[in-house]
Structure formats: structure tokens, C-alpha cells
Amino acid sequence: MPPLSRAHQGQWRKRHVPGGTPALPFAKRLWVNSFGIHEKAGPVVNAGRRGSGRSMLRPYGILVRQYASEMTAARTPAVLQRLRNRACDAWRLGKRKLGFAGEAKECAVGEAALDTTRFNQTDRYAALMEIVRGRMTNRAFAAYDVPREHFEMILEAARHAPSGANAQPWHYVVVTDPAVKEAIGECFVDEQQHRARLRMGFPTPNYGGVKTAPGLIVVLADFRFVRAFPVLNDGSELDRLYHQNAERILLQSVAASTMSAHLAAAALGYAVWWITAIGQEDIQRQIKPMLGVPEELSVIDVMCFGPPAKPSYKRWKKPLEQIMSWDRFNPECAATVEQIDEWIKSMRHKVMYRDESKID
């Protein structure tokens, strides 16, 4: 849709009521002049051509009229332009549904109707779910030179993630130097051996694949941005509680951005590996100088990706009924501490590394 002309923008400004909204007659006239739509008096005016098609187009005409009405409250030309585009799109959608290619002459007037087709785009959902289900962890990658634009595409997806207060408290360091990859991988191997000496009992994966991952991105978080969230900053006990919640907000924000990056990599066809075992202080002290990371920032994740050396396989996921309740939490989904301990003892090692088809 072409932007509003300078003449229309000028008319809008002249007719804007100081401290109020644009004059209603002007918005109607601008709408009629822009789209050649004729308004009639009465509670509802049928839209489109004669016959049964008139009733088919009516909901779209009403939607158009809703946007036209909202134009009267637009306080800037940009908002006016956006509403104008939405109204035009709704009218075109109605004509497509009817197969009517002629010029629309009338629009509906009355209560606004919701175009429900906009909120049932199952084809888009299916395309997304294909990527979501296809995002599978792999810890061994085939040799490959990841194009620079693929890194940029992946982090462009990460850039658009939601975050608390829109603070976007993240930064990503793309690592392409083989020597740095080797050093980062060695840090994880050392951590793996350290856990074994501690007899932690955790089924630690083989971190050797970090050293040869074609794509390696280090995820940074700036925890100073907790100040952007609801906190008191007075050192009180209540402030401590608010800061705890602010840290959760920040971690959720960075996780949302990281997940967007993973889905983008999966959409490009890569296998991915989300590594969270990087929060320990000794790893922080080793990795930060390698990448020139300021002391104020924290290294919280590493993302590896590339063509899999062996085919990836789907790991077990809980069924929907175990993670979903309606209106109130389903007590049957609650687990006791004893049940969780038993799951860790008997199931964790299976679901972490086995194909879901091979879970007992």
C-alpha cells in the first residue's frame, strides 16, 4: 500500500484538534477519497455486489469500517497510515474470499466484526511445528564452513525475541577461530572430569564436540539490566525479593532470545546443541579473557550447530496432558520429592541421551 501523500499528511495536521483527536469528518473523507468507498446512512450497509455475495462480504466490510473509525483517534500520520493499510488489507481479503475482483463501492457501517481467519492459520502453525520438532540436539558435527550470512540470519532471529522491559540484556559472540574453539572445548572437558572426581552422579555428556563445531556462538547476559525491572534499589528485604524476581525476568529474556536462535538454525537445516554448563566461576574466568568479554557481563550459554556427524534422533518429551491444565492446576500433575528423586535415579539417564523410541 503506498504511503500517505504529503497533501494528506498536511490535511491531517491541519485538522488535528489540539489536545484531542483528528476531526471525524476528515477521517471519513480521507477514507472515502483514498479507497473510493461510498458510505450510506443506516445501522448496517451491505458490502459488495448484489446477491448472496453481499452477506459473505459483510464481516470484512464491518472490519474495514472499524479501522476507518479508529483513524479518527490517530494522533500521528504514521498511526493513520498503519490503520489505513490494515483497513485496505481487510477489504481485499473480503474480496478474495468472494472471488470478487470488481471495485468495491460500499462498506459496512455498524458493530465491528472480527476476521477469525487471521487467528486460525494452521498452515503457518504446521510449518512452525515442523521446525520445532526438527530442532534436535546433536553433540558431534561434520566438518563444514558455516556462511557468515547464516550466523547473521540466526542472530537476526535472536534479536527479535521478547524481553522484560524490552531491555534485550543479551549479546552474542560468534567464534570462528579454531584455536579459540579448541580452548573453549577444553574448558568443558575439564569440567566433565571435575564432575567425575566429585562423584556428582550426573550423566555428563562428551564435550569434545565443542572443539570441532562448525558454528559456535557464546551467549552473554548483562545482569545490570535487573535495574530495568521492578526493583526498589534500597537494600531492603523487600528489595531483595524483587531483585530475585528481576533476575528470573532477565534469564527468561535471554533464554527466549537463545531459543529463537536455535529455531533459526534448525530452520536452516542444522543440528544444534544448547550448552548450559558454563555458569561456574572458573569457566567464566577462563573464557572471558579469550573473547574480550567485559567483567560486568556473564557468559551463560554456548550454542553449537552444524551438519550432524550422525543422524539426530528425537528425545522423549512428556505428553501434553502432563504439562497442561485448564483453569486450575491438575493435582494429578503434581510430583512429590520422592517421585522426582526416583525419576532422577531411574529415568534421567535414559531420557537425556536415548532415542525416544528406545525408552523403556
HUWOWO-V492235 format. One record per pair of residues at least 24 apart in sequence whose ideal C-beta (glycine too) atoms are under 10 Angstrom apart, sorted by the first residue. I is the first residue (numbers start at 0). J is the second residue. D is the distance in whole Angstrom. If there is no record, write none. Layout:
BEGIN
i j d
I J D
I J D
END
This chain:
BEGIN
i j d
0 33 10
0 80 8
0 81 10
0 83 7
0 84 5
0 85 9
0 86 10
0 87 5
0 88 8
0 91 10
1 33 10
1 80 10
1 83 10
1 84 10
2 76 9
2 77 9
2 80 6
2 83 9
2 84 9
3 29 9
3 33 8
3 76 6
3 77 9
3 79 7
3 80 5
3 83 7
3 84 10
4 33 9
5 76 10
7 32 9
7 33 8
7 76 8
7 79 8
7 80 9
7 83 9
8 75 10
8 76 5
8 77 10
8 79 8
8 80 9
9 76 9
11 70 9
11 73 8
11 74 10
11 75 9
11 76 6
11 79 6
11 80 10
12 75 10
12 76 8
15 73 9
15 74 8
15 75 9
15 76 10
19 72 9
19 74 9
20 70 10
20 71 6
20 72 5
20 73 8
20 74 7
21 70 7
21 71 6
21 72 8
21 73 6
21 74 8
21 79 8
22 71 8
23 68 9
23 70 9
23 71 5
23 72 10
24 71 9
25 70 9
25 71 8
26 67 7
26 68 8
26 69 9
26 70 4
26 71 4
26 72 9
26 73 8
26 79 8
26 82 9
26 83 10
27 67 7
27 68 9
27 70 8
27 71 8
29 67 9
29 70 7
29 79 8
29 83 8
30 63 9
30 64 9
30 66 9
30 67 4
30 68 9
30 70 6
30 71 10
30 82 9
30 83 8
30 86 7
30 87 10
30 106 8
31 67 9
31 106 9
33 67 10
33 83 7
33 86 9
33 87 8
34 63 8
34 67 9
34 83 9
34 86 8
34 87 7
34 90 7
34 102 9
34 103 7
34 106 8
35 102 6
35 103 8
35 104 7
36 60 9
36 63 8
36 64 9
36 67 8
36 86 9
36 90 8
36 102 9
36 103 6
36 104 7
36 105 7
36 106 5
37 103 9
37 104 5
37 105 5
37 106 8
38 64 9
38 67 9
38 105 8
38 106 7
38 107 10
38 108 7
39 105 7
39 106 9
39 107 10
39 108 7
40 108 8
41 108 7
41 109 8
42 107 10
42 108 7
42 109 5
42 110 9
43 107 6
43 108 6
43 109 4
43 110 8
44 105 5
44 106 7
44 107 6
44 108 5
44 109 8
45 105 7
45 106 10
45 107 7
46 90 8
46 93 7
46 94 9
46 97 9
46 99 10
46 103 7
46 104 9
46 105 5
46 106 6
46 107 5
46 108 10
47 90 10
47 93 7
47 94 8
47 97 6
47 99 6
47 101 8
47 103 7
47 104 8
47 105 7
47 106 10
47 107 10
48 94 10
48 97 8
48 99 6
48 101 7
48 103 9
48 104 9
48 105 10
51 97 9
52 93 10
52 94 10
52 96 9
52 97 5
52 98 8
52 99 6
53 97 9
53 105 9
55 93 8
55 96 7
55 97 5
55 98 10
55 99 9
56 90 9
56 92 10
56 93 5
56 94 7
56 96 8
56 97 5
56 99 7
56 103 8
56 105 9
56 106 10
56 107 8
57 93 9
57 106 10
57 107 6
57 109 9
57 112 8
58 89 9
58 92 10
58 93 7
58 96 9
58 107 8
58 111 10
58 112 4
58 113 8
58 114 7
58 115 9
58 116 10
59 88 10
59 89 6
59 90 6
59 91 9
59 92 6
59 93 3
59 94 8
59 95 9
59 96 7
59 97 9
59 103 10
59 106 9
59 107 8
59 112 8
59 114 7
59 116 10
60 89 9
60 90 7
60 93 6
60 103 8
60 105 7
60 106 5
60 107 3
60 108 8
60 109 9
60 112 9
61 89 9
61 93 10
61 106 8
61 107 4
61 108 8
61 109 6
61 110 7
61 111 6
61 112 4
61 113 9
61 114 9
62 86 8
62 88 9
62 89 4
62 90 8
62 92 8
62 93 8
62 106 10
62 107 8
62 111 7
62 112 6
62 113 7
62 114 5
62 117 10
63 87 8
63 88 9
63 89 5
63 90 5
63 91 10
63 92 10
63 93 8
63 103 9
63 106 5
63 107 7
63 108 10
63 111 10
63 112 10
63 114 10
64 89 9
64 90 10
64 106 5
64 107 5
64 108 5
64 109 7
64 110 9
64 111 7
64 112 9
65 89 8
65 107 9
65 109 10
65 110 9
65 111 4
65 112 8
65 113 9
65 114 10
66 90 9
66 111 9
67 106 7
67 108 9
68 108 9
68 111 8
69 111 9
88 114 10
88 117 10
89 114 6
89 117 9
92 116 7
92 117 8
126 266 9
127 262 8
127 266 9
129 265 10
129 266 9
130 261 10
130 262 6
130 263 9
130 264 10
130 265 5
130 266 5
130 267 10
131 258 10
131 261 10
131 262 7
131 265 8
131 266 10
132 265 9
132 313 7
132 316 9
133 262 9
133 265 6
133 266 8
133 268 9
133 270 10
133 311 9
133 313 9
134 258 9
134 261 6
134 262 6
134 263 10
134 264 8
134 265 4
134 266 9
134 269 9
134 270 9
134 271 6
134 273 9
134 311 9
134 313 10
135 265 8
135 270 6
135 271 8
135 272 10
135 307 8
135 310 9
135 311 4
135 312 7
135 313 6
135 314 7
136 204 9
136 261 10
136 270 7
136 271 7
136 272 6
136 273 7
136 274 10
136 303 10
136 307 10
136 311 7
136 312 9
136 313 10
136 314 7
136 351 10
136 352 9
137 208 8
137 212 10
137 269 9
137 270 4
137 271 7
137 272 6
137 303 9
137 304 9
137 305 8
137 306 9
137 307 4
137 308 8
137 309 8
137 310 9
137 311 5
137 312 9
138 204 6
138 205 6
138 206 8
138 207 8
138 208 4
138 209 8
138 212 9
138 270 9
138 272 6
138 274 9
138 303 8
138 307 9
138 308 9
138 309 10
138 311 10
138 352 9
139 205 8
139 207 8
139 208 5
139 211 8
139 212 9
139 270 9
139 272 9
139 305 9
139 307 7
139 308 4
139 309 6
139 311 10
140 208 6
140 209 10
140 211 6
140 212 5
140 213 6
140 214 8
140 215 10
140 269 9
140 270 7
140 271 10
140 272 8
140 303 7
140 304 8
140 305 4
140 306 6
140 307 6
140 308 6
140 309 10
141 211 9
141 213 8
141 270 9
141 305 7
141 306 4
141 307 7
141 308 5
141 309 9
142 211 7
142 213 7
142 305 8
142 306 8
142 308 9
143 212 10
143 213 4
143 214 8
143 269 9
143 304 10
143 305 5
143 306 5
144 175 9
144 213 7
144 214 10
144 305 10
145 173 9
145 175 8
145 212 9
145 213 5
145 214 5
145 215 9
145 264 9
145 267 9
145 269 8
145 304 8
145 305 7
145 306 9
146 267 10
147 173 9
147 175 9
149 213 10
149 214 7
149 263 9
149 264 8
149 267 6
149 268 10
149 269 8
149 304 9
150 175 9
150 214 7
150 215 10
150 216 7
150 260 10
150 264 10
150 304 10
152 260 10
152 263 6
152 264 9
152 266 9
152 267 7
153 214 8
153 216 7
153 259 9
153 260 5
153 261 8
153 262 9
153 263 4
153 264 5
153 265 10
153 266 9
153 267 7
153 269 9
153 271 10
153 302 8
153 304 8
154 216 7
154 256 9
154 259 9
154 260 6
154 263 8
154 302 10
155 259 9
155 260 9
155 263 8
156 256 9
156 258 9
156 259 5
156 260 6
156 261 9
156 262 7
156 263 4
156 264 9
156 266 8
156 267 10
157 216 9
157 218 9
157 253 10
157 255 9
157 256 5
157 257 7
157 258 9
157 259 5
157 260 4
157 261 9
157 262 10
157 263 7
157 302 9
158 256 8
158 259 8
158 260 9
159 255 10
159 256 9
159 259 7
159 263 10
160 252 7
160 253 9
160 254 9
160 255 4
160 256 4
160 257 8
160 258 8
160 259 5
160 260 8
161 251 9
161 252 7
161 255 6
161 256 8
161 259 9
162 224 9
162 227 9
162 248 8
162 249 8
162 251 8
162 252 4
162 253 8
162 255 7
162 256 7
163 224 8
163 225 9
163 227 7
163 228 5
163 229 9
163 244 10
163 245 8
163 247 9
163 248 4
163 249 7
163 250 10
163 251 7
163 252 5
163 255 10
164 224 8
164 225 10
164 226 10
164 227 4
164 228 6
164 229 9
164 245 10
164 248 8
164 249 10
164 252 9
165 227 9
165 252 9
166 221 9
166 223 10
166 224 4
166 225 9
166 226 9
166 227 4
166 228 8
166 248 9
166 249 8
166 252 7
167 221 9
167 224 8
167 227 10
167 252 7
167 253 9
167 256 8
168 219 9
168 220 6
168 221 5
168 222 7
168 223 8
168 224 4
168 225 8
168 227 8
168 228 10
168 248 9
168 249 5
168 250 9
168 252 6
168 253 6
168 256 9
168 296 9
169 218 7
169 219 7
169 220 6
169 221 8
169 224 9
169 249 9
169 252 7
169 253 5
169 254 10
169 255 9
169 256 5
169 257 8
169 260 10
169 296 10
169 299 9
169 300 10
170 217 9
170 218 8
170 219 4
170 220 8
170 221 7
170 253 10
170 292 9
170 293 10
170 296 7
171 216 5
171 217 7
171 218 6
171 219 7
171 256 9
171 257 9
171 260 8
171 300 10
171 302 8
172 215 9
172 216 7
172 217 4
172 218 8
172 219 7
172 286 10
172 289 10
172 290 5
172 291 8
172 292 7
172 296 10
172 298 9
172 301 10
173 214 8
173 215 8
173 216 6
173 217 8
173 302 10
174 209 10
174 212 9
174 214 9
174 215 4
174 216 7
174 217 6
174 286 10
174 289 9
174 290 7
174 301 9
174 303 10
175 213 9
175 214 9
175 215 8
176 215 10
176 289 9
176 290 10
177 210 8
177 211 9
178 289 9
179 215 8
179 217 10
179 286 9
179 289 6
179 290 7
180 209 7
180 210 6
180 211 7
180 212 7
180 213 10
180 215 6
180 303 9
181 209 9
181 210 5
181 211 9
182 209 10
182 210 9
182 285 8
182 286 8
182 289 6
183 209 6
183 210 8
183 212 9
183 215 7
183 217 8
183 274 10
183 277 9
183 282 9
183 285 8
183 286 6
183 289 7
183 290 9
183 298 10
183 301 7
183 303 10
184 208 8
184 209 4
184 210 3
184 211 8
184 212 8
184 215 9
184 301 10
184 303 9
185 209 9
185 210 7
185 285 9
186 276 10
186 277 8
186 279 10
186 281 8
186 282 5
186 283 10
186 284 10
186 285 5
186 286 6
186 289 9
186 301 10
187 274 7
187 276 7
187 277 8
187 282 8
187 286 10
187 301 8
189 281 9
189 282 8
189 285 9
190 276 6
190 277 8
190 279 7
190 281 8
190 282 6
191 276 8
193 279 9
193 281 9
193 282 10
194 276 9
200 343 9
200 344 9
200 347 10
200 348 10
201 276 10
201 343 10
201 347 9
201 348 9
201 351 9
202 347 7
202 348 5
202 349 9
202 351 6
202 352 7
203 276 8
203 351 10
204 272 9
204 274 9
204 276 9
204 351 8
204 352 7
206 272 10
206 274 8
206 276 8
206 301 10
206 303 10
208 272 7
208 274 10
208 303 7
208 305 9
208 308 8
209 272 8
209 274 7
209 301 7
209 303 6
210 303 10
211 303 9
211 305 9
211 308 9
212 270 10
212 271 10
212 272 7
212 274 10
212 301 9
212 302 9
212 303 4
212 304 7
212 305 6
213 269 8
213 303 8
213 304 7
213 305 3
213 306 7
214 264 7
214 267 10
214 269 7
214 271 9
214 272 10
214 302 8
214 303 7
214 304 4
214 305 5
214 306 10
215 272 10
215 274 10
215 301 7
215 302 7
215 303 5
215 304 8
215 305 9
216 257 9
216 260 7
216 264 9
216 300 9
216 301 7
216 302 4
216 303 8
216 304 8
217 274 10
217 277 8
217 286 7
217 287 10
217 289 9
217 290 6
217 292 8
217 298 6
217 299 9
217 300 8
217 301 6
217 302 8
218 253 7
218 254 9
218 256 8
218 257 6
218 260 8
218 273 9
218 274 9
218 275 10
218 277 9
218 297 10
218 298 7
218 299 6
218 300 4
218 301 7
218 302 6
219 253 9
219 287 9
219 290 9
219 292 6
219 293 9
219 296 5
219 297 7
219 298 6
219 299 7
219 300 9
220 246 10
220 249 7
220 250 7
220 252 9
220 253 5
220 254 10
220 256 10
220 257 10
220 296 7
220 297 5
220 298 8
220 299 5
220 300 8
221 249 8
221 253 9
221 293 9
221 295 7
221 296 5
221 297 8
222 246 7
222 249 6
222 250 9
222 253 10
222 295 8
222 296 8
222 297 6
222 299 9
223 249 9
223 295 6
223 296 9
224 248 9
224 249 6
224 252 8
224 253 10
225 249 6
227 252 10
228 252 9
249 299 10
250 299 8
253 297 10
253 299 7
253 300 8
254 299 9
254 300 8
256 300 10
257 299 9
257 300 6
257 302 7
260 300 10
260 302 6
260 304 9
261 302 7
261 304 8
263 304 10
264 302 8
264 303 10
264 304 4
264 305 9
265 304 8
265 311 10
267 304 9
268 304 10
268 306 8
269 303 10
269 304 4
269 305 6
269 306 7
269 307 8
269 311 10
270 303 9
270 304 7
270 305 7
270 306 7
270 307 4
270 308 9
270 309 9
270 310 9
270 311 5
271 302 7
271 303 7
271 304 5
271 305 9
271 307 10
271 311 9
272 301 8
272 302 7
272 303 4
272 304 7
272 305 9
272 307 10
273 300 7
273 301 8
273 302 6
273 303 8
273 304 10
274 300 7
274 301 4
274 302 7
274 303 7
275 299 8
275 300 6
275 301 8
276 300 10
276 301 9
277 301 6
311 354 10
312 352 10
312 353 8
312 354 4
312 355 8
312 356 8
312 357 9
313 354 7
313 355 5
313 356 8
314 349 10
314 350 6
314 351 8
314 352 8
314 353 7
314 354 7
314 355 6
314 358 9
315 346 9
315 349 8
315 350 5
315 351 9
315 353 7
315 354 9
315 355 4
315 356 9
315 357 9
315 358 5
316 350 9
316 355 7
317 350 9
END
